[in-house]
Structures are given as C-alpha cells and as structure tokens.
Amino acid sequence: MAEDRQHVRIVVEKPFGHDLASAIALNGLLTAVFEEKQIYRIDHYLGKETVQNILALRFANALFEPVWNQRYIDHVQITVAEQVGVEHRGAYYEHAGALRDMIQNHLMQILALIAMEPMVSFDADEIRNKKVDVLRAIRPIPRSPGPGPGAGRARPIWAGQMDGQDVPAYRSEPGVVGDSSAETFAAVKLFVDNWRWQGVPFYLRTGKRMKLKASEVMIQFQPVPHQSFPKAAALAWQPNRLTISIQPLEGILLSLQAKQPGSSLHLSPVDMHFPTRKPFKPRARRPMKPCWQM
C-alpha cells in the first residue's frame, strides 16, 4: 500500500512517543516507509471550529493585526479546565500526566496559532512553517525555577474534594499506583523571544477536577496610556480583553468600556459577543424594502 505515493496517507494521533528519544525513533520508523508528504501527525484540537476560527479572526480582519504585538498586548492566557477525572484512563494518565496529555500538544498548537506571523498563502506547509517559527522562538524553561521574570511551572495532583463534595482522589482511580507522581494540573509561563512578542508572557494551564469546565484563550490588552476620566467615573474600569471560547460555549467576546446610561459619568465594561454557530443558522428571509419605505 505504501508504494502508491500519490494516494496513500498515514494518520498518527497524539501522543507521538512518550519522550524525545521515542518520538525520534517513531519518526524514523514512519519516514523509512512513507514519504513526509504522506504522513499526517494529527492534533484533534485543530479540528474544533473555534480553534480554526483563530486564523480567520486574525488574518481576515484588518482591525486586529495592528495591535497584535507587544506594544498593545499585556499577556495571553490559554486555559483548558475539566471537571471530570481521568475517566478509566488512569493507566494512560500515569505515563502522560497533564503536561504531556494537554500542554505539549493542544495548548502549544493554540499558542502557535495566536503568536504566528501572517502566512503568505493558505498552503499547509506555509502555515506549518509559521507555527514552527513560534516554537523555535520560545524561551527555554530552566530545570530549576528561580527568582525573576523567567519561565515557571506548577504540577500538583488533585485530592478527594471538589466543591465540598467527596470525589475519588487521583491516586485511588483504577490503574493509578498509590504513590503516583503524575500531575493532574499543569501550568507554565512562556515567553516568545521575537520582535512581535518580546516580553509578553503566555500562561498555559490545564487540569482535571476543576471547578468549571472551560477551554478558552484570553488576550488582555495594555491599559490606556493615560486615564482622562475622573477616578469616581472609572471605578469599574478594566483593560480591554478578547476572549476566544473553544468549549463548552463556542464564541468570541470582546470586552470594551462604555458609559452607563444616565446623567452621571460612570464607565463599565460591556461585551461584544459573537457566538460561533448562531449567526450561520438559516433564518427565514423577510422581503427587503428601500429605506424610504420604512
């Protein structure tokens, strides 16, 4: 089958090996049989509608690109929080943990889409190369976290409580050893050392048995350079935020500041919300009238 180079493809889902050495060995095995163009290393997170919408949001709209850099963005948060436990995948999770299960694939793919440079075309290799440039620019994480603004990380394990209710602790799940050190929560702080993102922290975090189920990207912009309004008017003032909600509620939300109705001057955050699927549902069309007939 592999001899038909034009039509035969092989799809490999993550996890791609269990460490660098095994990933290199697996890659060598695949390329010994198939040409590179036949190999599809798949991350199923890239099939989600809202993840695919990141490219459209960034590169099909003129208003975001001028402010998509370290001059205007304060930080980026990428979060995948799950309320469920390992759900009978304890044996797998023992070898993966949250860091390998989520961050080094799903969350890093999202980071690359957020941070990549504009592509010349929608060619697969062109998009891949732009994403690889981002990964190459990520500042290496030191083995021992020290003081200062460098990269940091956390890797705890959930216990047997959730919102005051008893739930099975991770170490009591089927397939998990009693003294397991596999993390069920992981968080890292990364920096992309290039002209666009120098000094902007990217926070990646994921965990099981969290209070809320949410997968989202939150881009927080810098505060306005000068606050012209009186303090009494801007008590609820917040920096602008762009939130890309991946699940369970798919959509894009832009947080702005606006004046509350009334004679007094009070600023409050308001949201412009675009639910991903609702605008594209077919609706009954009403006959259009010229404006002078309305």
C-alpha positions in Angstrom: 0.0 0.0 0.0 2.8 2.4 0.8 4.1 2.3 -2.7 1.2 4.4 -4.0 2.8 7.7 -3.1 0.1 9.9 -4.6 -2.9 8.5 -2.7 -1.9 6.5 0.4 -1.7 8.5 3.6 -1.0 7.5 7.2 -2.6 9.4 10.1 -0.9 9.4 13.5 -2.7 10.8 16.5 -1.0 12.0 19.7 0.7 11.0 21.9 3.6 10.9 19.5 6.0 8.8 21.6 6.5 9.3 25.3 9.7 11.3 25.3 12.1 12.9 22.8 14.0 9.6 22.1 10.9 7.6 21.4 9.4 10.4 19.2 12.6 10.4 17.1 12.5 6.6 16.9 8.9 6.7 15.8 9.6 9.4 13.2 12.4 7.3 11.8 10.2 4.3 11.5 7.5 6.3 9.7 9.8 8.0 7.3 11.6 4.7 6.4 8.3 3.5 4.9 6.4 6.7 3.9 7.4 10.0 2.3 7.0 13.0 4.5 4.0 14.3 2.4 2.2 11.1 3.2 2.4 11.4 7.0 -0.3 13.3 8.8 0.6 13.9 12.5 -2.8 14.9 13.8 -3.8 17.0 16.8 -7.6 16.7 17.0 -7.9 20.1 18.8 -7.2 21.7 15.4 -10.5 20.3 14.2 -12.5 22.4 16.6 -14.5 25.2 14.9 -13.3 28.0 17.3 -9.7 26.9 17.0 -9.9 27.1 13.2 -11.6 30.5 13.6 -8.4 31.9 15.2 -6.8 32.2 11.7 -9.9 33.8 10.3 -10.2 36.2 13.2 -6.6 37.3 12.9 -5.9 37.3 9.1 -9.4 38.1 7.6 -9.9 41.2 9.6 -7.9 44.4 9.3 -8.5 45.7 12.8 -6.6 43.1 14.8 -3.2 42.9 13.1 -2.0 46.4 14.0 -2.5 45.8 17.7 -1.4 42.1 17.8 2.0 42.7 19.3 3.9 43.5 22.5 3.1 47.2 22.2 -0.6 46.6 22.8 -1.0 43.2 24.4 -0.2 42.7 28.1 -0.4 38.9 28.3 -2.2 35.9 26.9 -3.9 33.1 28.9 -4.7 29.7 27.3 -6.8 27.6 29.6 -8.3 24.1 29.4 -10.1 23.2 32.6 -12.0 20.0 33.0 -14.4 19.0 35.8 -14.1 15.3 35.1 -11.4 13.0 36.4 -9.3 10.6 34.3 -12.5 8.5 33.4 -10.9 5.0 33.4 -7.8 6.3 31.6 -5.7 6.0 34.7 -3.1 3.7 33.2 -2.6 6.1 30.3 -2.5 9.1 32.5 0.2 7.5 34.7 2.6 7.8 31.7 1.3 11.1 30.4 0.1 13.5 33.1 -1.5 16.8 32.3 1.7 18.3 30.9 2.1 15.6 28.1 -1.6 15.0 27.7 -2.6 18.6 27.1 0.1 21.3 27.2 2.7 19.9 24.8 0.2 19.3 22.1 -3.2 21.0 22.3 -2.2 24.2 24.1 1.0 24.6 22.2 -0.9 24.4 19.0 -3.2 27.1 20.1 -0.2 29.2 21.2 1.3 28.8 17.8 -1.9 30.0 16.1 -2.1 33.0 18.3 1.5 34.0 18.0 2.4 33.1 14.4 3.2 35.6 11.7 0.8 36.2 8.8 1.1 33.4 6.2 1.7 34.2 2.6 -0.9 31.6 1.5 -3.2 29.0 3.0 -0.8 26.2 2.0 -0.4 23.6 4.7 3.5 23.8 4.6 3.3 27.6 4.8 1.1 27.5 7.9 3.3 24.8 9.5 6.5 26.8 8.9 5.0 29.9 10.6 3.9 27.8 13.6 7.4 26.2 13.8 9.0 29.7 13.9 7.0 30.4 17.0 8.0 27.2 18.7 11.7 27.9 17.9 11.4 31.3 19.5 10.0 30.1 22.8 12.5 30.8 25.6 13.8 27.5 27.1 12.4 26.7 30.5 15.1 26.3 33.2 15.3 23.0 35.0 15.2 24.7 38.4 12.8 27.7 38.7 14.5 30.6 40.2 13.7 34.2 41.1 13.0 36.8 38.4 10.7 37.0 35.4 11.8 33.8 33.8 9.6 30.9 32.8 7.9 29.0 35.7 5.7 26.0 36.1 3.5 24.0 38.5 2.5 20.3 38.6 0.2 19.3 41.5 -2.2 16.4 42.0 -5.9 16.6 42.9 -7.1 15.2 46.2 -10.5 13.8 47.1 -12.6 17.0 47.4 -14.4 19.1 44.8 -16.7 22.0 45.7 -17.0 20.5 49.2 -18.1 17.1 47.7 -16.2 13.9 48.0 -14.8 12.6 44.7 -12.2 9.8 44.1 -8.7 11.1 44.6 -6.4 10.6 41.6 -4.3 8.1 43.4 -7.4 5.9 44.1 -8.5 5.9 40.5 -8.3 2.5 38.7 -5.0 1.9 37.0 -3.2 4.5 39.2 -0.5 3.5 41.6 -0.8 4.6 45.2 2.4 6.7 45.2 1.8 8.2 41.8 3.6 11.5 40.9 1.8 12.1 37.7 0.4 15.6 37.7 -3.3 16.3 37.2 -2.8 20.0 36.9 -0.1 21.8 35.0 0.7 25.5 34.4 3.6 27.0 32.5 4.6 30.6 31.8 6.3 31.0 28.4 7.9 33.8 26.5 8.3 34.1 22.7 11.5 35.8 22.1 10.9 37.7 18.8 10.1 41.2 17.7 6.4 40.8 17.9 6.1 39.2 21.4 9.2 40.1 23.3 8.3 40.4 27.0 4.7 39.3 26.7 4.0 36.3 29.0 1.9 33.4 27.7 0.2 31.5 30.5 -0.8 27.9 29.6 -2.7 25.8 32.2 -4.9 22.7 32.3 -6.3 20.4 34.9 -8.7 17.7 35.9 -11.4 18.1 38.6 -11.5 21.9 38.2 -14.5 24.0 39.4 -15.5 24.9 35.9 -15.4 23.3 32.5 -13.9 25.8 30.1 -11.5 25.9 27.2 -10.6 29.4 26.2 -7.9 31.9 25.0 -7.9 35.3 26.8 -5.9 38.1 25.3 -5.6 41.1 27.6 -4.5 44.4 26.1 -2.4 47.0 27.7 -4.3 49.7 29.7 -4.8 53.0 28.0 -1.6 55.2 28.3 -3.4 58.0 30.1 -6.6 57.9 32.1 -8.5 61.1 31.3 -11.6 60.2 33.2 -12.1 61.1 36.9 -11.5 58.3 39.4 -15.1 58.3 40.5 -16.2 57.6 36.9 -13.9 54.8 36.2 -14.2 52.6 39.4 -15.2 49.5 37.3 -12.7 50.2 34.6 -10.8 47.2 33.1 -8.3 46.8 30.3 -9.8 45.5 27.0 -9.9 41.8 26.6 -10.5 39.5 23.7 -11.8 36.0 24.8 -11.9 33.1 22.3 -14.1 30.4 23.9 -13.4 27.0 22.5 -15.8 25.0 24.6 -18.4 24.4 26.0 -19.8 27.7 24.7 -18.1 28.4 21.4 -17.7 32.1 20.6 -15.6 35.2 20.6 -16.1 38.0 23.1 -14.6 41.5 23.1 -14.7 43.5 26.3 -14.9 47.2 25.9 -15.5 50.2 28.2 -18.7 52.3 27.8 -20.6 55.0 29.6 -23.6 53.8 31.7 -26.9 55.5 30.7 -27.8 58.4 32.9 -26.8 62.0 33.7 -23.7 60.9 35.7 -20.5 59.8 34.1 -19.8 56.1 35.0 -17.7 53.7 32.9 -18.4 50.0 33.0 -17.2 47.0 30.9 -19.5 45.8 28.2 -19.2 42.8 26.0 -19.5 42.4 22.2 -20.3 38.7 21.8 -20.1 36.6 18.7 -21.5 33.0 19.2 -19.7 30.9 16.6 -22.6 28.9 15.3 -25.7 31.0 15.8 -25.1 33.7 13.1 -24.8 30.9 10.4 -28.0 29.1 11.1 -30.5 29.6 8.2 -33.3 32.1 9.0 -36.5 33.0 7.2 -35.8 35.9 5.0 -38.1 38.9 5.1 -38.7 40.9 1.9 -36.3 43.9 1.9 -37.7 47.4 1.5 -35.9 50.6 0.5 -35.1 52.7 3.5 -37.5 55.4 2.3 -40.4 53.0 2.6 -39.7 52.0 6.2 
